[in-house]
Amino acid sequence: MSTAPTSTAAPRRAATRGLHKGQQTRAAILEAALGLASSVGLEGLSIGALAEVTGMSKSGVFAHFGSREELQISVIREYHTKFEEEVFFPAIREARGLPRLGALFGNWVRRVSVEIDSGCIYISGAVEFDDRPGPVRDALASMVRAWHLAMERAIRIAIDEGHLRADTDPAQMQFEVHGLILALHHDARFLRTPGSLERARRGFVRTVTDYLADGTVLPADFPPTSAPRR
């Protein structure tokens, strides 16, 4: 069989290379946009500002996103993807029940500690878009709800495993845990209060202890302070 390329092989390879390069460029733009949004907020994002940061032309950036709204939504999705990679996926490799629930919170706190200087798009975005209906708000709210539901599922699993009381209300417990993160972000980022991370961890232990089933003992290093397993 002949190995000589067909007449369409070269154009096909060129198209593939072009697509790959386009994807790389879009990813680079998105990474820069995420960094920009973390410092100036989603409202601070614009095609022009991003073109200036990346050293590209406005038309070059526009070709990858088409509109400011599409850019904002893409940044929200990228942030959610990174959040899952750092917080959710490492935690679900832990044992069901309290170990997994503790890992979710521990990873979450660890991410907040990194975001003290940059900011959390979930939190800053909620402030920016709480009273502004539209696709950007919908995308942000959808991602936050997905995370809340993941926490609620982890709580339900802990109930099923007999680690938490059978009468535990997962939505209520999730609400209390989320409140700890909001307080942590406020005190650590806005007030720069020393010891905020440890206060959040102690608050989580107190919250979980209130829901523990009889005879259940919290695992050592709960919530975990070490880096998640890869």
For each residue, the residues with C-beta under 8 A, 3 or more apart:
1:
2:
3:
4:
5: 9 10
6: 9
7:
8: 11 12
9: 5 6 12 13
10: 5 13 14
11: 8 14 15
12: 8 9 15 16
13: 9 10 16 17
14: 10 11 17 18
15: 11 12 18 19
16: 12 13 19 20
17: 13 14 20 21
18: 14 15 21 22
19: 15 16 22 23
20: 16 17 23 24
21: 17 18 24 25
22: 18 19 25 26 64
23: 19 20 26 27
24: 20 21 27 28
25: 21 22 28 29 64
26: 22 23 29 30 64
27: 23 24 30 31
28: 24 25 31 32 54
29: 25 26 32 33 50 54 56 61 64 65
30: 26 27 33 34 74 75 78
31: 27 28 34 35 78
32: 28 29 35 36 50 53 54
33: 29 30 36 37 45 50 71 74 75 78
34: 30 31 37 38 75 78 79 82 121
35: 31 32 38 39 53 118
36: 32 33 39 40 44 45 49 50 53
37: 33 34 40 41 42 44 45 72 75 79 121
38: 34 35 115 118 119 121
39: 35 36 44 118 119
40: 36 37 43 44 45 49
41: 37 44 45 119 124 125 128
42: 37 45 72 75 76 121 124 125 128 129 136 140
43: 40 128
44: 36 37 39 40 41 49
45: 33 36 37 40 41 42 49 50 68 71 72 75
46: 49 50 68
47: 50 51 58 61 62 65 68 71
48: 51 52 58
49: 36 40 44 45 46 52 53
50: 29 32 33 36 45 46 47 53 54 56 61 71
51: 47 48 54 55 56 57 58 60 61
52: 48 49 55
53: 32 35 36 49 50
54: 28 29 32 50 51 61
55: 51 52
56: 29 50 51 60 61
57: 51 60 61
58: 47 48 51 61 62
59: 62 63
60: 51 56 57 63 64
61: 29 47 50 51 54 56 57 58 64 65 71
62: 47 58 59 65 66 67
63: 59 60 66
64: 22 25 26 29 60 61
65: 29 47 61 62 68 70 71 74
66: 62 63 70
67: 62 70 71
68: 45 46 47 65 71 72
69: 72 73 134 135 136
70: 65 66 67 73 74
71: 33 45 47 50 61 65 67 68 74 75
72: 37 42 45 68 69 75 76 136 139
73: 69 70 76 77 135 136 139
74: 30 33 65 70 71 77 78
75: 30 33 34 37 42 45 71 72 78 79 121
76: 42 72 73 79 80 121 125 136 139 140 143
77: 73 74 80 81 139 143
78: 30 31 33 34 74 75 81 82
79: 34 37 75 76 82 83 121 122 143
80: 76 77 83 84 143 146 147
81: 77 78 84 85
82: 34 78 79 85 86
83: 79 80 86 87 88 111 122 147
84: 80 81 87 88 89
85: 81 82 88 89
86: 82 83 90 107 110 111 228
87: 83 84 90 91 104 107 108 111
88: 83 84 85 91 92 104 107 147 150
89: 84 85 92 93
90: 86 87 93 94 103 107 228 229 230
91: 87 88 94 100 103 104 107 154 228
92: 88 89 100
93: 89 90 229
94: 90 91 99 100 102 103 229
95: 99 100
96: 99 100 157 158 161
97: 100 101 157 158 161 162 163
98: 101 102 158 161 163 164 208 216 218 219 222
99: 94 95 96 102 103 219
100: 91 92 94 95 96 97 103 104 154 157 158
101: 97 98 104 105 154 155 157 158 208
102: 94 98 99 105 106 204 208 218 219 222 223 224
103: 90 91 94 99 100 106 107 223 224 228
104: 87 88 91 100 101 107 108 150 151 154
105: 101 102 108 109 177 204 223
106: 102 103 109 110 201 223 224 225 228
107: 86 87 88 90 91 103 104 110 111 228
108: 87 104 105 111 112 181
109: 105 106 112 113 181 184 197 200 201 223
110: 86 106 107 113 114 227 228
111: 83 86 87 107 108 114 115
112: 108 109 115 116 120 181 184 185 188 197 200
113: 109 110 116 188 197
114: 110 111 118
115: 38 111 112 118 119 120 185 189
116: 112 113 188 189
117: 189
118: 35 38 39 114 115
119: 38 39 41 115 123 124 189
120: 112 115 123 124 185
121: 34 37 38 42 75 76 79 124 125 140
122: 79 83 125 126 140 143 144 147
123: 119 120 126 127 182 185
124: 41 42 119 120 121 127 128
125: 41 42 76 121 122 128 129 140
126: 122 123 129 130 140 144
127: 123 124 130
128: 41 42 43 124 125 132
129: 42 125 126 132 134 136 137 140
130: 126 127 137
131:
132: 128 129 136 137
133: 137 138
134: 69 129 137 138
135: 69 73 138 139
136: 42 69 72 73 76 129 132 139 140
137: 129 130 132 133 134 140 141
138: 133 134 135 141 142
139: 72 73 76 77 135 136 142 143
140: 42 76 121 122 125 126 129 136 137 143 144
141: 137 138 144 145
142: 138 139 145 146
143: 76 77 79 80 122 139 140 146 147
144: 122 126 140 141 147 148
145: 141 142 148 149
146: 80 142 143 149 150
147: 80 83 88 122 143 144 150 151
148: 144 145 151 152 174 178
149: 145 146 152 153
150: 88 104 146 147 153 154
151: 104 147 148 154 155 174 177 178
152: 148 149 155 156 170 171 174
153: 149 150 156 157 170
154: 91 100 101 104 150 151 157 158
155: 101 151 152 158 159 164 168 170 173 174
156: 152 153 159 160 170
157: 96 97 100 101 153 154 160 161
158: 96 97 98 100 101 154 155 161 163 164
159: 155 156 162 163 164 165 166 168 170
160: 156 157
161: 96 97 98 157 158
162: 97 159 213 216
163: 97 98 158 159 212 213 216
164: 98 155 158 159 168 173 208 211 212 213 216
165: 159 168 211 212 213
166: 159 213
167:
168: 155 159 164 165 172 173 211
169: 172 173
170: 152 153 155 156 159 173 174
171: 152 174 175
172: 168 169 175 176
173: 155 164 168 169 170 176 177 207 211
174: 148 151 152 155 170 171 177 178
175: 171 172 178 179
176: 172 173 179 180 207
177: 105 151 173 174 180 181 204 207
178: 148 151 174 175 181 182
179: 175 176 182 183
180: 176 177 183 184 200 203 204 207
181: 108 109 112 177 178 184 185 200
182: 123 178 179 185 186
183: 179 180 186 187 200 203
184: 109 112 180 181 187 188 196 197 199 200
185: 112 115 120 123 181 182 188 189 190
186: 182 183 189 190 191
187: 183 184 190 191 193 196 199
188: 112 113 116 184 185 191 192 193 196 197
189: 115 116 117 119 185 186 192
190: 185 186 187
191: 186 187 188
192: 188 189
193: 187 188 196
194:
195: 198 199
196: 184 187 188 193 199 200
197: 109 112 113 184 188 200 201
198: 195 201 202
199: 184 187 195 196 202 203
200: 109 112 180 181 183 184 196 197 203 204
201: 106 109 197 198 204 205 223 225
202: 198 199 205 206
203: 180 183 199 200 206 207
204: 102 105 177 180 200 201 207 208 223
205: 201 202 208 209 218 222 223
206: 202 203 209 210
207: 173 176 177 180 203 204 210 211
208: 98 101 102 164 204 205 211 212 218 222
209: 205 206 212 218
210: 206 207
211: 164 165 168 173 207 208
212: 163 164 165 208 209 216 218
213: 162 163 164 165 166 216
214:
215:
216: 98 162 163 164 212 213
217:
218: 98 102 205 208 209 212 222
219: 98 99 102 222
220:
221: 224 225 226
222: 98 102 205 208 218 219
223: 102 103 105 106 109 201 204 205
224: 102 103 106 221 228
225: 106 201 221
226: 221
227: 110
228: 86 90 91 103 106 107 110 224
229: 90 93 94
230: 90
